[in-house]
Amino acid sequence: MTFVTKLRFQSGNRYELESAVSDIKSMIERKGAECKGPHADPPERIAVPQYRRLQPGDEFSSWDYTVYSRRLEIHGNDHIAREIGHMEFPESLHIEIEVEHKKPLGHRRD
């Protein structure tokens, strides 16, 4: 039985994102784990309306920003995934960790 850990990183600061992802990828490779990625998603442009009062109506110009994201997959080595989950990251970085339990082909479902 294999565990696949999927990591998704998002940030408005592209350089901080690239730095964190490359540091994690090099750590994973140094420890001998199989890693796929980083895969880049297209940047997402977000516009947030800003109102002068608490109710809609009179507005300031909207606040526009870009969100960059990267994805990594770690196959096996759940101790490395656990280690990454306990790491400290900059506040501008949003991280999602998803763990899948993969069964080998031909494995019976009980």
C-alpha positions as CSV (number, residue, x, y, z in Angstrom):
1,M,0.0,0.0,0.0
2,T,1.4,3.3,-1.1
3,F,0.6,6.8,0.1
4,V,0.6,9.7,-2.3
5,T,0.9,13.2,-0.8
6,K,-0.3,16.0,-2.9
7,L,1.0,19.5,-2.0
8,R,-0.5,22.7,-3.4
9,F,1.2,26.0,-2.8
10,Q,-0.5,29.4,-3.5
11,S,0.8,32.9,-3.1
12,G,0.6,36.4,-4.4
13,N,4.4,36.7,-4.1
14,R,5.8,34.7,-7.0
15,Y,9.4,34.8,-5.8
16,E,8.6,33.6,-2.3
17,L,6.5,30.8,-3.8
18,E,9.3,29.6,-6.2
19,S,11.9,29.7,-3.4
20,A,9.7,27.6,-1.0
21,V,8.8,25.1,-3.7
22,S,12.4,24.6,-4.9
23,D,13.6,24.2,-1.3
24,I,11.0,21.5,-0.6
25,K,11.8,19.7,-3.9
26,S,15.5,19.7,-3.2
27,M,14.8,18.4,0.4
28,I,12.6,15.6,-1.0
29,E,15.2,14.6,-3.6
30,R,18.1,14.6,-1.0
31,K,16.1,12.2,1.2
32,G,15.6,9.9,-1.8
33,A,11.8,10.1,-2.2
34,E,10.0,10.0,-5.5
35,C,8.7,13.5,-6.4
36,K,6.6,14.6,-9.3
37,G,6.5,18.3,-10.1
38,P,6.5,21.2,-9.5
39,H,3.6,21.7,-11.9
40,A,2.5,25.3,-12.4
41,D,-1.1,26.3,-12.8
42,P,-1.9,29.4,-14.9
43,P,-1.8,32.6,-12.7
44,E,-5.3,33.6,-11.4
45,R,-6.2,37.2,-11.6
46,I,-8.6,38.3,-8.8
47,A,-10.5,41.6,-8.5
48,V,-12.1,42.4,-5.2
49,P,-14.6,45.3,-5.0
50,Q,-14.1,47.9,-2.3
51,Y,-17.1,49.8,-1.0
52,R,-17.0,53.2,0.7
53,R,-19.7,52.1,3.2
54,L,-20.8,48.7,4.6
55,Q,-23.5,48.3,2.0
56,P,-23.0,48.1,-1.8
57,G,-23.3,51.2,-3.7
58,D,-20.6,53.9,-3.8
59,E,-17.3,52.1,-4.6
60,F,-13.6,52.7,-4.7
61,S,-11.7,51.1,-7.6
62,S,-11.4,47.3,-7.2
63,W,-8.4,45.8,-5.6
64,D,-6.6,43.6,-8.2
65,Y,-4.0,40.9,-7.5
66,T,-2.6,37.8,-9.0
67,V,-2.4,34.4,-7.3
68,Y,0.3,31.9,-8.4
69,S,0.2,28.2,-7.6
70,R,2.4,25.2,-7.8
71,R,1.7,21.5,-7.2
72,L,4.0,18.6,-6.1
73,E,3.3,14.9,-5.5
74,I,5.3,12.7,-3.1
75,H,5.0,9.0,-3.7
76,G,5.6,6.8,-0.7
77,N,7.8,8.1,2.2
78,D,5.0,9.4,4.4
79,H,7.6,10.5,7.0
80,I,8.8,13.2,4.6
81,A,5.3,14.4,4.0
82,R,4.8,14.5,7.8
83,E,8.0,16.5,8.1
84,I,6.8,19.0,5.4
85,G,3.4,19.3,7.3
86,H,5.3,20.5,10.4
87,M,7.5,23.0,8.6
88,E,7.2,26.8,9.1
89,F,6.4,28.8,6.0
90,P,6.0,32.5,5.3
91,E,2.6,33.9,6.0
92,S,2.1,34.9,2.4
93,L,2.2,31.2,1.4
94,H,-1.0,29.1,1.5
95,I,-0.4,25.4,1.6
96,E,-2.9,22.5,1.1
97,I,-1.8,18.9,1.8
98,E,-3.9,16.0,0.6
99,V,-2.9,12.4,1.4
100,E,-4.3,9.5,-0.8
101,H,-4.0,5.8,0.1
102,K,-3.2,3.9,-3.2
103,K,-3.8,0.2,-3.4
104,P,-1.8,-1.9,-5.9
105,L,-3.5,-3.0,-9.1
106,G,-5.4,-6.3,-8.7
107,H,-6.0,-5.7,-4.9
108,R,-9.3,-7.0,-3.7
109,R,-11.8,-4.6,-2.2
110,D,-13.1,-5.8,1.2
